[in-house]
């Protein structure tokens, strides 16, 4: 049996990463960017580091 990957499992290329002070509503910004720019093949990720009080935004190209 072959392992055929679907079109949704393509490789992501990391374009940029930036860390900021924690902002509780940053997820709304990320959601807005993902919704608005999905046709540009960009994906935005958000990682929260509670220990350091920071959030990290990652930008990927799909």
N, CA, C and O atoms as a Tripos MOL2 file, in Angstrom:
@<TRIPOS>MOLECULE
protein
  248   247    62     0     0
PROTEIN
NO_CHARGES

@<TRIPOS>ATOM
      1 N           0.8430   -1.1840    0.0000 N.3       1 UNK1
      2 CA          0.0000    0.0000    0.0000 C.3       1 UNK1
      3 C           0.8850    1.2430    0.0000 C.2       1 UNK1
      4 O           1.8120    1.3530    0.8020 O.2       1 UNK1
      5 N           0.5970    2.1610   -0.8890 N.am      2 UNK2
      6 CA          1.3730    3.3960   -0.9820 C.3       2 UNK2
      7 C           0.8850    4.4170    0.0270 C.2       2 UNK2
      8 O          -0.2830    4.4220    0.4150 O.2       2 UNK2
      9 N           1.7850    5.2700    0.4390 N.am      3 UNK3
     10 CA          1.4310    6.3600    1.3440 C.3       3 UNK3
     11 C           1.2310    7.6150    0.5060 C.2       3 UNK3
     12 O           2.1800    8.3620    0.2640 O.2       3 UNK3
     13 N           0.0080    7.8450    0.0660 N.am      4 UNK4
     14 CA         -0.3040    9.0280   -0.7410 C.3       4 UNK4
     15 C          -0.7310   10.1610    0.1650 C.2       4 UNK4
     16 O          -1.7350   10.0590    0.8710 O.2       4 UNK4
     17 N           0.0280   11.2360    0.1450 N.am      5 UNK5
     18 CA         -0.3110   12.3930    0.9680 C.3       5 UNK5
     19 C          -1.2800   13.2800    0.2230 C.2       5 UNK5
     20 O          -1.1400   13.4920   -0.9810 O.2       5 UNK5
     21 N          -2.2700   13.8030    0.9390 N.am      6 UNK6
     22 CA         -3.2300   14.7080    0.3330 C.3       6 UNK6
     23 C          -2.6440   16.0880    0.1470 C.2       6 UNK6
     24 O          -1.5420   16.3690    0.6180 O.2       6 UNK6
     25 N          -3.3680   16.9440   -0.5320 N.am      7 UNK7
     26 CA         -2.8750   18.2890   -0.8140 C.3       7 UNK7
     27 C          -2.7610   19.1490    0.4460 C.2       7 UNK7
     28 O          -2.0530   20.1560    0.4470 O.2       7 UNK7
     29 N          -3.4490   18.7600    1.5080 N.am      8 UNK8
     30 CA         -3.4070   19.5470    2.7370 C.3       8 UNK8
     31 C          -2.1850   19.2250    3.5970 C.2       8 UNK8
     32 O          -1.9400   19.9000    4.5970 O.2       8 UNK8
     33 N          -1.4230   18.2080    3.2220 N.am      9 UNK9
     34 CA         -0.2750   17.8220    4.0360 C.3       9 UNK9
     35 C           1.0340   18.2820    3.4100 C.2       9 UNK9
     36 O           2.0840   17.6960    3.6730 O.2       9 UNK9
     37 N           0.9850   19.3160    2.5910 N.am     10 UNK10
     38 CA          2.1950   19.8490    1.9640 C.3      10 UNK10
     39 C           3.1470   20.4120    2.9940 C.2      10 UNK10
     40 O           2.7740   20.6640    4.1400 O.2      10 UNK10
     41 N           4.3760   20.6040    2.5700 N.am     11 UNK11
     42 CA          5.4080   21.1050    3.4710 C.3      11 UNK11
     43 C           5.2490   22.6080    3.6870 C.2      11 UNK11
     44 O           4.9250   23.3520    2.7610 O.2      11 UNK11
     45 N           5.4820   23.0350    4.9160 N.am     12 UNK12
     46 CA          5.4410   24.4560    5.2500 C.3      12 UNK12
     47 C           6.8670   24.9830    5.3330 C.2      12 UNK12
     48 O           7.7620   24.3100    5.8430 O.2      12 UNK12
     49 N           7.0650   26.1910    4.8270 N.am     13 UNK13
     50 CA          8.3750   26.8320    4.8980 C.3      13 UNK13
     51 C           8.2940   27.9880    5.8850 C.2      13 UNK13
     52 O           7.4850   28.9010    5.7170 O.2      13 UNK13
     53 N           9.1310   27.9460    6.9110 N.am     14 UNK14
     54 CA          9.1710   29.0100    7.9090 C.3      14 UNK14
     55 C           9.8220   30.2380    7.2930 C.2      14 UNK14
     56 O          10.9500   30.1770    6.8030 O.2      14 UNK14
     57 N           9.0980   31.3590    7.3240 N.am     15 UNK15
     58 CA          9.5910   32.6080    6.7360 C.3      15 UNK15
     59 C          10.1870   33.5180    7.8070 C.2      15 UNK15
     60 O          11.2620   34.0870    7.6170 O.2      15 UNK15
     61 N           9.4820   33.6540    8.9420 N.am     16 UNK16
     62 CA          9.9400   34.5840    9.9760 C.3      16 UNK16
     63 C           9.3800   34.1950   11.3370 C.2      16 UNK16
     64 O           8.3260   33.5690   11.4380 O.2      16 UNK16
     65 N          10.1070   34.5800   12.3820 N.am     17 UNK17
     66 CA          9.6880   34.3590   13.7660 C.3      17 UNK17
     67 C          10.0080   35.6260   14.5430 C.2      17 UNK17
     68 O          11.0920   36.1910   14.3980 O.2      17 UNK17
     69 N           9.0610   36.0750   15.3690 N.am     18 UNK18
     70 CA          9.2710   37.2800   16.1900 C.3      18 UNK18
     71 C           8.5960   37.0760   17.5380 C.2      18 UNK18
     72 O           7.4610   36.6040   17.6010 O.2      18 UNK18
     73 N           9.2860   37.4300   18.6140 N.am     19 UNK19
     74 CA          8.7610   37.2950   19.9670 C.3      19 UNK19
     75 C           8.4350   38.6720   20.5370 C.2      19 UNK19
     76 O           9.1880   39.6310   20.3680 O.2      19 UNK19
     77 N           7.2790   38.7430   21.2230 N.am     20 UNK20
     78 CA          6.7880   39.9910   21.8140 C.3      20 UNK20
     79 C           6.3820   39.7470   23.2590 C.2      20 UNK20
     80 O           6.2420   38.6030   23.6940 O.2      20 UNK20
     81 N           6.1930   40.8430   24.0020 N.am     21 UNK21
     82 CA          5.5870   40.7380   25.3250 C.3      21 UNK21
     83 C           4.1770   40.1880   25.1570 C.2      21 UNK21
     84 O           3.5240   40.4300   24.1420 O.2      21 UNK21
     85 N           3.7130   39.4440   26.1600 N.am     22 UNK22
     86 CA          2.3970   38.8150   26.0780 C.3      22 UNK22
     87 C           1.2920   39.8470   25.8890 C.2      22 UNK22
     88 O           1.2560   40.8790   26.5590 O.2      22 UNK22
     89 N           0.4120   39.5450   24.9800 N.am     23 UNK23
     90 CA         -0.7700   40.3610   24.7120 C.3      23 UNK23
     91 C          -1.9350   39.3900   24.6120 C.2      23 UNK23
     92 O          -1.9800   38.5650   23.7000 O.2      23 UNK23
     93 N          -2.8850   39.4830   25.5510 N.am     24 UNK24
     94 CA         -3.9450   38.4840   25.6820 C.3      24 UNK24
     95 C          -4.7940   38.2930   24.4320 C.2      24 UNK24
     96 O          -5.3150   37.2000   24.2120 O.2      24 UNK24
     97 N          -4.9460   39.3130   23.6190 N.am     25 UNK25
     98 CA         -5.8080   39.1910   22.4470 C.3      25 UNK25
     99 C          -5.0240   39.0250   21.1430 C.2      25 UNK25
    100 O          -5.5670   39.2350   20.0580 O.2      25 UNK25
    101 N          -3.7580   38.6500   21.2490 N.am     26 UNK26
    102 CA         -2.9450   38.4520   20.0450 C.3      26 UNK26
    103 C          -3.5320   37.3610   19.1550 C.2      26 UNK26
    104 O          -3.3880   37.4160   17.9340 O.2      26 UNK26
    105 N          -4.1960   36.3680   19.7560 N.am     27 UNK27
    106 CA         -4.7970   35.3000   18.9580 C.3      27 UNK27
    107 C          -5.8220   35.8510   17.9780 C.2      27 UNK27
    108 O          -6.0300   35.2680   16.9140 O.2      27 UNK27
    109 N          -6.4650   36.9640   18.3160 N.am     28 UNK28
    110 CA         -7.4310   37.5870   17.4020 C.3      28 UNK28
    111 C          -6.7200   38.1710   16.1870 C.2      28 UNK28
    112 O          -7.2340   38.1070   15.0700 O.2      28 UNK28
    113 N          -5.5440   38.7360   16.4050 N.am     29 UNK29
    114 CA         -4.7430   39.2750   15.2970 C.3      29 UNK29
    115 C          -4.3100   38.1340   14.3810 C.2      29 UNK29
    116 O          -4.3970   38.2470   13.1580 O.2      29 UNK29
    117 N          -3.8430   37.0340   14.9740 N.am     30 UNK30
    118 CA         -3.3990   35.8800   14.1890 C.3      30 UNK30
    119 C          -4.5630   35.2940   13.4020 C.2      30 UNK30
    120 O          -4.4030   34.9490   12.2310 O.2      30 UNK30
    121 N          -5.7140   35.1800   14.0180 N.am     31 UNK31
    122 CA         -6.9010   34.6720   13.3260 C.3      31 UNK31
    123 C          -7.2730   35.5780   12.1510 C.2      31 UNK31
    124 O          -7.5960   35.0920   11.0680 O.2      31 UNK31
    125 N          -7.2260   36.8860   12.3670 N.am     32 UNK32
    126 CA         -7.5090   37.8550   11.3020 C.3      32 UNK32
    127 C          -6.5310   37.6900   10.1390 C.2      32 UNK32
    128 O          -6.9390   37.6600    8.9790 O.2      32 UNK32
    129 N          -5.2540   37.5830   10.4510 N.am     33 UNK33
    130 CA         -4.2380   37.4220    9.4070 C.3      33 UNK33
    131 C          -4.4340   36.1210    8.6340 C.2      33 UNK33
    132 O          -4.3530   36.1100    7.4060 O.2      33 UNK33
    133 N          -4.6930   35.0240    9.3480 N.am     34 UNK34
    134 CA         -4.9020   33.7400    8.6770 C.3      34 UNK34
    135 C          -6.1270   33.7720    7.7750 C.2      34 UNK34
    136 O          -6.0950   33.2380    6.6660 O.2      34 UNK34
    137 N          -7.1920   34.3860    8.2360 N.am     35 UNK35
    138 CA         -8.4190   34.4740    7.4430 C.3      35 UNK35
    139 C          -8.2270   35.3640    6.2220 C.2      35 UNK35
    140 O          -8.6770   35.0310    5.1260 O.2      35 UNK35
    141 N          -7.5660   36.4790    6.4120 N.am     36 UNK36
    142 CA         -7.3940   37.4590    5.3410 C.3      36 UNK36
    143 C          -6.3730   37.0290    4.2900 C.2      36 UNK36
    144 O          -6.5590   37.2950    3.1030 O.2      36 UNK36
    145 N          -5.3050   36.3730    4.7150 N.am     37 UNK37
    146 CA         -4.1920   36.0870    3.8060 C.3      37 UNK37
    147 C          -4.0850   34.6240    3.3780 C.2      37 UNK37
    148 O          -3.0660   34.2200    2.8170 O.2      37 UNK37
    149 N          -5.1260   33.8240    3.6360 N.am     38 UNK38
    150 CA         -5.0430   32.4070    3.2720 C.3      38 UNK38
    151 C          -4.8770   32.2070    1.7720 C.2      38 UNK38
    152 O          -4.2330   31.2450    1.3530 O.2      38 UNK38
    153 N          -5.4470   33.0990    0.9460 N.am     39 UNK39
    154 CA         -5.3110   32.9680   -0.5070 C.3      39 UNK39
    155 C          -3.8990   33.3180   -0.9810 C.2      39 UNK39
    156 O          -3.5450   33.0380   -2.1260 O.2      39 UNK39
    157 N          -3.0930   33.9250   -0.1140 N.am     40 UNK40
    158 CA         -1.6910   34.2440   -0.4300 C.3      40 UNK40
    159 C          -0.7520   33.1180    0.0060 C.2      40 UNK40
    160 O           0.4680   33.2400   -0.0950 O.2      40 UNK40
    161 N          -1.3350   32.0260    0.4900 N.am     41 UNK41
    162 CA         -0.5920   30.8410    0.9480 C.3      41 UNK41
    163 C           0.3110   31.1480    2.1370 C.2      41 UNK41
    164 O           1.4140   30.6110    2.2440 O.2      41 UNK41
    165 N          -0.1660   32.0150    3.0280 N.am     42 UNK42
    166 CA          0.5560   32.3340    4.2560 C.3      42 UNK42
    167 C          -0.2150   31.7880    5.4450 C.2      42 UNK42
    168 O          -1.4430   31.8510    5.4850 O.2      42 UNK42
    169 N           0.5130   31.2520    6.4090 N.am     43 UNK43
    170 CA         -0.0780   30.7360    7.6370 C.3      43 UNK43
    171 C           0.6750   31.3690    8.8000 C.2      43 UNK43
    172 O           1.9060   31.4020    8.8140 O.2      43 UNK43
    173 N          -0.0750   31.8690    9.7730 N.am     44 UNK44
    174 CA          0.5060   32.5120   10.9440 C.3      44 UNK44
    175 C           0.2580   31.6310   12.1630 C.2      44 UNK44
    176 O          -0.8560   31.1540   12.3810 O.2      44 UNK44
    177 N           1.3030   31.4200   12.9530 N.am     45 UNK45
    178 CA          1.1890   30.6240   14.1630 C.3      45 UNK45
    179 C           1.5030   31.4700   15.3800 C.2      45 UNK45
    180 O           2.2180   32.4680   15.2960 O.2      45 UNK45
    181 N           0.9550   31.0530   16.5170 N.am     46 UNK46
    182 CA          1.1570   31.7860   17.7670 C.3      46 UNK46
    183 C           1.5230   30.7980   18.8580 C.2      46 UNK46
    184 O           0.8220   29.8090   19.0730 O.2      46 UNK46
    185 N           2.6280   31.0690   19.5510 N.am     47 UNK47
    186 CA          3.0650   30.2420   20.6660 C.3      47 UNK47
    187 C           3.1860   31.1290   21.8930 C.2      47 UNK47
    188 O           3.8590   32.1590   21.8680 O.2      47 UNK47
    189 N           2.5240   30.7130   22.9690 N.am     48 UNK48
    190 CA          2.5520   31.4900   24.2080 C.3      48 UNK48
    191 C           3.5230   30.8440   25.1940 C.2      48 UNK48
    192 O           3.4760   29.6350   25.4220 O.2      48 UNK48
    193 N           4.3980   31.6540   25.7720 N.am     49 UNK49
    194 CA          5.3370   31.2030   26.7940 C.3      49 UNK49
    195 C           4.9630   31.9000   28.0990 C.2      49 UNK49
    196 O           5.4050   33.0150   28.3720 O.2      49 UNK49
    197 N           4.1470   31.2270   28.8930 N.am     50 UNK50
    198 CA          3.6540   31.8180   30.1440 C.3      50 UNK50
    199 C           4.7750   32.0660   31.1430 C.2      50 UNK50
    200 O           4.7160   33.0240   31.9140 O.2      50 UNK50
    201 N           5.7800   31.2260   31.1370 N.am     51 UNK51
    202 CA          6.8870   31.3670   32.0870 C.3      51 UNK51
    203 C           7.6410   32.6720   31.8740 C.2      51 UNK51
    204 O           8.0690   33.3110   32.8350 O.2      51 UNK51
    205 N           7.8030   33.0690   30.6090 N.am     52 UNK52
    206 CA          8.5360   34.3020   30.2960 C.3      52 UNK52
    207 C           7.6180   35.4820   30.0120 C.2      52 UNK52
    208 O           8.0920   36.6070   29.8610 O.2      52 UNK52
    209 N           6.3130   35.2440   29.9370 N.am     53 UNK53
    210 CA          5.3750   36.3230   29.6410 C.3      53 UNK53
    211 C           5.4870   36.8400   28.2210 C.2      53 UNK53
    212 O           5.3170   38.0330   27.9710 O.2      53 UNK53
    213 N           5.7780   35.9300   27.2810 N.am     54 UNK54
    214 CA          5.9360   36.3300   25.8860 C.3      54 UNK54
    215 C           5.0540   35.4880   24.9640 C.2      54 UNK54
    216 O           4.5730   34.4180   25.3360 O.2      54 UNK54
    217 N           4.8610   36.0000   23.7650 N.am     55 UNK55
    218 CA          4.2200   35.2490   22.6890 C.3      55 UNK55
    219 C           5.1420   35.3260   21.4760 C.2      55 UNK55
    220 O           5.8250   36.3270   21.2610 O.2      55 UNK55
    221 N           5.1480   34.2650   20.6980 N.am     56 UNK56
    222 CA          5.9750   34.2140   19.4990 C.3      56 UNK56
    223 C           5.0780   33.9880   18.2940 C.2      56 UNK56
    224 O           4.2640   33.0660   18.2710 O.2      56 UNK56
    225 N           5.2400   34.8420   17.2990 N.am     57 UNK57
    226 CA          4.5020   34.7090   16.0470 C.3      57 UNK57
    227 C           5.4360   34.0720   15.0240 C.2      57 UNK57
    228 O           6.5730   34.5080   14.8410 O.2      57 UNK57
    229 N           4.9340   33.0380   14.3660 N.am     58 UNK58
    230 CA          5.6700   32.3810   13.2870 C.3      58 UNK58
    231 C           4.8820   32.5550   12.0020 C.2      58 UNK58
    232 O           3.6580   32.4230   11.9960 O.2      58 UNK58
    233 N           5.5830   32.8500   10.9120 N.am     59 UNK59
    234 CA          4.9460   33.0080    9.6090 C.3      59 UNK59
    235 C           5.4760   31.9140    8.6950 C.2      59 UNK59
    236 O           6.6850   31.7260    8.5540 O.2      59 UNK59
    237 N           4.5380   31.1930    8.0750 N.am     60 UNK60
    238 CA          4.8780   30.0910    7.1850 C.3      60 UNK60
    239 C           4.2880   30.3350    5.8080 C.2      60 UNK60
    240 O           3.2550   30.9890    5.6610 O.2      60 UNK60
    241 N           4.9680   29.7950    4.7970 N.am     61 UNK61
    242 CA          4.4300   29.7810    3.4440 C.3      61 UNK61
    243 C           4.0980   28.3340    3.1210 C.2      61 UNK61
    244 O           4.9190   27.4380    3.3180 O.2      61 UNK61
    245 N           2.8810   28.1130    2.6190 N.am     62 UNK62
    246 CA          2.4760   26.7410    2.3060 C.3      62 UNK62
    247 C           2.5880   26.4570    0.8330 C.2      62 UNK62
    248 O           2.2860   25.3470    0.3940 O.2      62 UNK62
@<TRIPOS>BOND
     1     1     2 1
     2     2     3 1
     3     3     4 2
     4     3     5 am
     5     5     6 1
     6     6     7 1
     7     7     8 2
     8     7     9 am
     9     9    10 1
    10    10    11 1
    11    11    12 2
    12    11    13 am
    13    13    14 1
    14    14    15 1
    15    15    16 2
    16    15    17 am
    17    17    18 1
    18    18    19 1
    19    19    20 2
    20    19    21 am
    21    21    22 1
    22    22    23 1
    23    23    24 2
    24    23    25 am
    25    25    26 1
    26    26    27 1
    27    27    28 2
    28    27    29 am
    29    29    30 1
    30    30    31 1
    31    31    32 2
    32    31    33 am
    33    33    34 1
    34    34    35 1
    35    35    36 2
    36    35    37 am
    37    37    38 1
    38    38    39 1
    39    39    40 2
    40    39    41 am
    41    41    42 1
    42    42    43 1
    43    43    44 2
    44    43    45 am
    45    45    46 1
    46    46    47 1
    47    47    48 2
    48    47    49 am
    49    49    50 1
    50    50    51 1
    51    51    52 2
    52    51    53 am
    53    53    54 1
    54    54    55 1
    55    55    56 2
    56    55    57 am
    57    57    58 1
    58    58    59 1
    59    59    60 2
    60    59    61 am
    61    61    62 1
    62    62    63 1
    63    63    64 2
    64    63    65 am
    65    65    66 1
    66    66    67 1
    67    67    68 2
    68    67    69 am
    69    69    70 1
    70    70    71 1
    71    71    72 2
    72    71    73 am
    73    73    74 1
    74    74    75 1
    75    75    76 2
    76    75    77 am
    77    77    78 1
    78    78    79 1
    79    79    80 2
    80    79    81 am
    81    81    82 1
    82    82    83 1
    83    83    84 2
    84    83    85 am
    85    85    86 1
    86    86    87 1
    87    87    88 2
    88    87    89 am
    89    89    90 1
    90    90    91 1
    91    91    92 2
    92    91    93 am
    93    93    94 1
    94    94    95 1
    95    95    96 2
    96    95    97 am
    97    97    98 1
    98    98    99 1
    99    99   100 2
   100    99   101 am
   101   101   102 1
   102   102   103 1
   103   103   104 2
   104   103   105 am
   105   105   106 1
   106   106   107 1
   107   107   108 2
   108   107   109 am
   109   109   110 1
   110   110   111 1
   111   111   112 2
   112   111   113 am
   113   113   114 1
   114   114   115 1
   115   115   116 2
   116   115   117 am
   117   117   118 1
   118   118   119 1
   119   119   120 2
   120   119   121 am
   121   121   122 1
   122   122   123 1
   123   123   124 2
   124   123   125 am
   125   125   126 1
   126   126   127 1
   127   127   128 2
   128   127   129 am
   129   129   130 1
   130   130   131 1
   131   131   132 2
   132   131   133 am
   133   133   134 1
   134   134   135 1
   135   135   136 2
   136   135   137 am
   137   137   138 1
   138   138   139 1
   139   139   140 2
   140   139   141 am
   141   141   142 1
   142   142   143 1
   143   143   144 2
   144   143   145 am
   145   145   146 1
   146   146   147 1
   147   147   148 2
   148   147   149 am
   149   149   150 1
   150   150   151 1
   151   151   152 2
   152   151   153 am
   153   153   154 1
   154   154   155 1
   155   155   156 2
   156   155   157 am
   157   157   158 1
   158   158   159 1
   159   159   160 2
   160   159   161 am
   161   161   162 1
   162   162   163 1
   163   163   164 2
   164   163   165 am
   165   165   166 1
   166   166   167 1
   167   167   168 2
   168   167   169 am
   169   169   170 1
   170   170   171 1
   171   171   172 2
   172   171   173 am
   173   173   174 1
   174   174   175 1
   175   175   176 2
   176   175   177 am
   177   177   178 1
   178   178   179 1
   179   179   180 2
   180   179   181 am
   181   181   182 1
   182   182   183 1
   183   183   184 2
   184   183   185 am
   185   185   186 1
   186   186   187 1
   187   187   188 2
   188   187   189 am
   189   189   190 1
   190   190   191 1
   191   191   192 2
   192   191   193 am
   193   193   194 1
   194   194   195 1
   195   195   196 2
   196   195   197 am
   197   197   198 1
   198   198   199 1
   199   199   200 2
   200   199   201 am
   201   201   202 1
   202   202   203 1
   203   203   204 2
   204   203   205 am
   205   205   206 1
   206   206   207 1
   207   207   208 2
   208   207   209 am
   209   209   210 1
   210   210   211 1
   211   211   212 2
   212   211   213 am
   213   213   214 1
   214   214   215 1
   215   215   216 2
   216   215   217 am
   217   217   218 1
   218   218   219 1
   219   219   220 2
   220   219   221 am
   221   221   222 1
   222   222   223 1
   223   223   224 2
   224   223   225 am
   225   225   226 1
   226   226   227 1
   227   227   228 2
   228   227   229 am
   229   229   230 1
   230   230   231 1
   231   231   232 2
   232   231   233 am
   233   233   234 1
   234   234   235 1
   235   235   236 2
   236   235   237 am
   237   237   238 1
   238   238   239 1
   239   239   240 2
   240   239   241 am
   241   241   242 1
   242   242   243 1
   243   243   244 2
   244   243   245 am
   245   245   246 1
   246   246   247 1
   247   247   248 2
@<TRIPOS>SUBSTRUCTURE
     1 UNK1         2 RESIDUE 1 A UNK
     2 UNK2         6 RESIDUE 1 A UNK
     3 UNK3        10 RESIDUE 1 A UNK
     4 UNK4        14 RESIDUE 1 A UNK
     5 UNK5        18 RESIDUE 1 A UNK
     6 UNK6        22 RESIDUE 1 A UNK
     7 UNK7        26 RESIDUE 1 A UNK
     8 UNK8        30 RESIDUE 1 A UNK
     9 UNK9        34 RESIDUE 1 A UNK
    10 UNK10       38 RESIDUE 1 A UNK
    11 UNK11       42 RESIDUE 1 A UNK
    12 UNK12       46 RESIDUE 1 A UNK
    13 UNK13       50 RESIDUE 1 A UNK
    14 UNK14       54 RESIDUE 1 A UNK
    15 UNK15       58 RESIDUE 1 A UNK
    16 UNK16       62 RESIDUE 1 A UNK
    17 UNK17       66 RESIDUE 1 A UNK
    18 UNK18       70 RESIDUE 1 A UNK
    19 UNK19       74 RESIDUE 1 A UNK
    20 UNK20       78 RESIDUE 1 A UNK
    21 UNK21       82 RESIDUE 1 A UNK
    22 UNK22       86 RESIDUE 1 A UNK
    23 UNK23       90 RESIDUE 1 A UNK
    24 UNK24       94 RESIDUE 1 A UNK
    25 UNK25       98 RESIDUE 1 A UNK
    26 UNK26      102 RESIDUE 1 A UNK
    27 UNK27      106 RESIDUE 1 A UNK
    28 UNK28      110 RESIDUE 1 A UNK
    29 UNK29      114 RESIDUE 1 A UNK
    30 UNK30      118 RESIDUE 1 A UNK
    31 UNK31      122 RESIDUE 1 A UNK
    32 UNK32      126 RESIDUE 1 A UNK
    33 UNK33      130 RESIDUE 1 A UNK
    34 UNK34      134 RESIDUE 1 A UNK
    35 UNK35      138 RESIDUE 1 A UNK
    36 UNK36      142 RESIDUE 1 A UNK
    37 UNK37      146 RESIDUE 1 A UNK
    38 UNK38      150 RESIDUE 1 A UNK
    39 UNK39      154 RESIDUE 1 A UNK
    40 UNK40      158 RESIDUE 1 A UNK
    41 UNK41      162 RESIDUE 1 A UNK
    42 UNK42      166 RESIDUE 1 A UNK
    43 UNK43      170 RESIDUE 1 A UNK
    44 UNK44      174 RESIDUE 1 A UNK
    45 UNK45      178 RESIDUE 1 A UNK
    46 UNK46      182 RESIDUE 1 A UNK
    47 UNK47      186 RESIDUE 1 A UNK
    48 UNK48      190 RESIDUE 1 A UNK
    49 UNK49      194 RESIDUE 1 A UNK
    50 UNK50      198 RESIDUE 1 A UNK
    51 UNK51      202 RESIDUE 1 A UNK
    52 UNK52      206 RESIDUE 1 A UNK
    53 UNK53      210 RESIDUE 1 A UNK
    54 UNK54      214 RESIDUE 1 A UNK
    55 UNK55      218 RESIDUE 1 A UNK
    56 UNK56      222 RESIDUE 1 A UNK
    57 UNK57      226 RESIDUE 1 A UNK
    58 UNK58      230 RESIDUE 1 A UNK
    59 UNK59      234 RESIDUE 1 A UNK
    60 UNK60      238 RESIDUE 1 A UNK
    61 UNK61      242 RESIDUE 1 A UNK
    62 UNK62      246 RESIDUE 1 A UNK
